[in-house]
Amino acid sequence: MAERLLVIGGDAAGMSAASQARRLRKPDDLVIDVLERGHDVSYSACGIPYYVSGTVASAADLVARTPAEFAERDIGVHVGHEAVEIDTAGGRVRVRTEDGERWEGFDRLVVATGAVPIRPELPGADAAGVHGVQVLADGIRLRRALEDGEPARAVVVGGGYIGLEMAEALVVRGLDVTLVDAAEQPMSTLDPDMGAIIADAIRDIGVTLRLGEKVEGFDTENGRVTAVRTESSVLPADLVVLGLGVKPNSGLAAAAGIATGPTGGIVTDRRMRTRTEGVWAAGDCVETRHLISGEPVAIALGTHANKQGRVAGITIGGGYATFPGVLGTAISKICSAEVARTGLNEREAEAAGFVTLSATVESTTRAGYHPDAKTMHTKLVVERRSGRLLGAQIVGEENAAKRIDALAIALWNGMTVEQMTALDLGYAPPFSPVWDPVLITARKAAELVESDMRTP
Ligand SMILES: Cc1cc2nc3c(=O)[nH]c(=O)nc-3n(C[C@H](O)[C@H](O)[C@H](O)COP(=O)(O)OP(=O)(O)OC[C@H]3O[C@@H](n4cnc5c(N)ncnc54)[C@H](O)[C@@H]3O)c2cc1C
């Protein structure tokens, strides 16, 4: 008799797991059903800012596969089905639909419930015009509000990468945009010196930055937001977008006794098996190991979710695959300003017990004489003595940030900055200076490591 795989959550991690399991096991051996509480599956949440801006014309363009397409591959996708309880001993999940509740049995279970956006418990946070952007339906609602309501002033709360991308979308839509963050810099995952550079770039784009200002509430009129109130200002707003970060959506699993870790994410091994027999987990709902610090981390990124879902699906399918951990490589942009990071910043490296040296270099994206050359800043965080790369950050323009991939590969392979100085990277004047910014910064860092050798 066929086993039944139940997947909770029908986006990146869940659908990757279902697809890989199906690839390896035929329907007469494994029946696969996916429970999705929303009305969309297998869509690119990462594309939401570009749908909101209008760069992507239709929400359908963000959908990789529909439930009907999954049905053709013998994967049952059930939208509007919310898992409300997991009974691990009984091998069943209580499911809520608009018709009521019922239990669905499983032999194997994948929990891929994603993340929950952090929403402030502040007066007016639920008012009309205050938007979160977590799922496709949020993006559709926001775009409708922009097109129907013709708002003029927007406030984005939170200066992380989602806040930045949403600010870009609103700038593209022609709104007057203010970005508020309680921290002293946007992109708090960067060191302050690099954060200051991206802050200047954001101001140059015409976005008003209010840094070090904590939001205290939202003024409303007839149930609709009219302003964002911070400790020191009242910022008029026809529309507010919240980008305050996310945390693992692990409550359903935790209530069932599935182990969670210090970050709140579900604990798995490298094959994405939880500590409960027959239960796997993948994506934003899990915690994983940071490959440089060795610490558990919950870093919500689609790149991790897809890979983890794939590993869970292959394992369930009887194959062998592992997810070793993450560097936290992330990249983003706001209009022409690009930003990227990988590994540990100075604060994180020190917290992990490293003593660090850092090198920052201002250089250009193309040969300096090329008319389209743009300024870029590259920073390397390096371990004292060993000279091993611990992390990197980039702020710049026009494809500057994508150089983070070369740095992530160096980091992944445990390279020292001395070894990096000899990397055989591509060069032609339209692509980089003859000494690529990665090489120049590695050389500067190697010199620092060498001169530091002479001190005790
Ligand atoms: C605006 C935005 C931009 C982003 N940009 C990037 C980017 O550029 N690069 C990048 O790497 N990452 C980006 N991300 C993050 C990326 O989208 C997520 O890391 C990824 O979607 C996580 O996949 P997941 O399957 O774990 O979770 P999700 O995509 O959140 O999917 C979880 C699914 O589970 C469903 N679900 C939850 N609970 C239940 C339940 N009890 N019953 C049934 N269904 C349930 C949810 O409805 C949801 O569909 C972005 C995210 C957002 C919101």
The ligand as an SDF file (V2000), in Angstrom:
LIG
                    3D

 53 58  0  0  0  0  0  0  0  0999 V2000
    8.6350   40.9830   -0.1500 C   0  0  0  0  0  0  0  0  0  0  0  0
    9.6440   39.8700   -0.0220 C   0  0  0  0  0  0  0  0  0  0  0  0
   10.8050   39.9040   -0.7720 C   0  0  0  0  0  0  0  0  0  0  0  0
   11.7410   38.8770   -0.6500 C   0  0  0  0  0  0  0  0  0  0  0  0
   12.8840   38.9320   -1.3990 N   0  0  0  0  0  0  0  0  0  0  0  0
   13.7890   37.9280   -1.3090 C   0  0  0  0  0  0  0  0  0  0  0  0
   14.9520   37.9310   -2.1030 C   0  0  0  0  0  0  0  0  0  0  0  0
   15.1630   38.8360   -2.9190 O   0  0  0  0  0  0  0  0  0  0  0  0
   15.8460   36.9100   -1.9710 N   0  0  0  0  0  0  0  0  0  0  0  0
   15.6320   35.8670   -1.0890 C   0  0  0  0  0  0  0  0  0  0  0  0
   16.4510   34.9430   -1.0240 O   0  0  0  0  0  0  0  0  0  0  0  0
   14.5090   35.8350   -0.3190 N   0  0  0  0  0  0  0  0  0  0  0  0
   13.5940   36.8290   -0.4140 C   0  0  0  0  0  0  0  0  0  0  0  0
   12.4520   36.7880    0.3470 N   0  0  0  0  0  0  0  0  0  0  0  0
   12.2730   35.6890    1.3020 C   0  0  0  0  0  0  0  0  0  0  0  0
   11.6850   34.4710    0.6180 C   0  0  0  0  0  0  0  0  0  0  0  0
   10.5490   34.8270   -0.0890 O   0  0  0  0  0  0  0  0  0  0  0  0
   11.3560   33.4510    1.6890 C   0  0  0  0  0  0  0  0  0  0  0  0
   12.5410   33.1250    2.3740 O   0  0  0  0  0  0  0  0  0  0  0  0
   10.7730   32.1800    1.0880 C   0  0  0  0  0  0  0  0  0  0  0  0
    9.5450   32.4550    0.4600 O   0  0  0  0  0  0  0  0  0  0  0  0
   10.5600   31.1570    2.1830 C   0  0  0  0  0  0  0  0  0  0  0  0
    9.9280   30.0420    1.6470 O   0  0  0  0  0  0  0  0  0  0  0  0
    9.0730   29.1000    2.5950 P   0  0  0  0  0  0  0  0  0  0  0  0
    8.4760   28.0640    1.7080 O   0  0  0  0  0  0  0  0  0  0  0  0
    9.8990   28.6650    3.7330 O   0  0  0  0  0  0  0  0  0  0  0  0
    7.9730   30.0450    3.2410 O   0  0  0  0  0  0  0  0  0  0  0  0
    6.8220   30.8840    2.5300 P   0  0  0  0  0  0  0  0  0  0  0  0
    7.2020   31.2990    1.1860 O   0  0  0  0  0  0  0  0  0  0  0  0
    6.4320   31.9270    3.5220 O   0  0  0  0  0  0  0  0  0  0  0  0
    5.6610   29.8270    2.4130 O   0  0  0  0  0  0  0  0  0  0  0  0
    5.0400   29.2900    3.5400 C   0  0  0  0  0  0  0  0  0  0  0  0
    3.6380   28.9210    3.1360 C   0  0  0  0  0  0  0  0  0  0  0  0
    3.0360   28.1910    4.2070 O   0  0  0  0  0  0  0  0  0  0  0  0
    1.6930   28.5830    4.3100 C   0  0  0  0  0  0  0  0  0  0  0  0
    1.2590   28.2380    5.6590 N   0  0  0  0  0  0  0  0  0  0  0  0
    1.7370   28.7540    6.8180 C   0  0  0  0  0  0  0  0  0  0  0  0
    1.1200   28.1710    7.8580 N   0  0  0  0  0  0  0  0  0  0  0  0
    0.2430   27.2870    7.3420 C   0  0  0  0  0  0  0  0  0  0  0  0
   -0.6860   26.3810    7.9370 C   0  0  0  0  0  0  0  0  0  0  0  0
   -0.8290   26.3010    9.2560 N   0  0  0  0  0  0  0  0  0  0  0  0
   -1.4340   25.6000    7.1090 N   0  0  0  0  0  0  0  0  0  0  0  0
   -1.2740   25.6820    5.7560 C   0  0  0  0  0  0  0  0  0  0  0  0
   -0.4410   26.5420    5.1460 N   0  0  0  0  0  0  0  0  0  0  0  0
    0.3250   27.3200    5.9390 C   0  0  0  0  0  0  0  0  0  0  0  0
    1.7190   30.0670    4.0090 C   0  0  0  0  0  0  0  0  0  0  0  0
    0.4440   30.5340    3.5850 O   0  0  0  0  0  0  0  0  0  0  0  0
    2.7580   30.1390    2.8960 C   0  0  0  0  0  0  0  0  0  0  0  0
    2.1960   30.0530    1.6120 O   0  0  0  0  0  0  0  0  0  0  0  0
   11.4890   37.8000    0.2380 C   0  0  0  0  0  0  0  0  0  0  0  0
   10.3100   37.7630    0.9910 C   0  0  0  0  0  0  0  0  0  0  0  0
    9.3930   38.7790    0.8610 C   0  0  0  0  0  0  0  0  0  0  0  0
    8.1260   38.7160    1.6790 C   0  0  0  0  0  0  0  0  0  0  0  0
  1  2  1  0
  2  3  1  0
  2 52  2  0
  3  4  2  0
  4  5  1  0
  4 50  1  0
  5  6  2  0
  6  7  1  0
  6 13  1  0
  7  8  2  0
  7  9  1  0
  9 10  1  0
 10 11  2  0
 10 12  1  0
 12 13  2  0
 13 14  1  0
 14 15  1  0
 14 50  1  0
 15 16  1  0
 16 17  1  0
 16 18  1  0
 18 19  1  0
 18 20  1  0
 20 21  1  0
 20 22  1  0
 22 23  1  0
 23 24  1  0
 24 25  2  0
 24 26  1  0
 24 27  1  0
 27 28  1  0
 28 29  2  0
 28 30  1  0
 28 31  1  0
 31 32  1  0
 32 33  1  0
 33 34  1  0
 33 48  1  0
 34 35  1  0
 35 36  1  0
 35 46  1  0
 36 37  1  0
 36 45  1  0
 37 38  2  0
 38 39  1  0
 39 40  1  0
 39 45  2  0
 40 41  1  0
 40 42  2  0
 42 43  1  0
 43 44  2  0
 44 45  1  0
 46 47  1  0
 46 48  1  0
 48 49  1  0
 50 51  2  0
 51 52  1  0
 52 53  1  0
M  END
$$$$
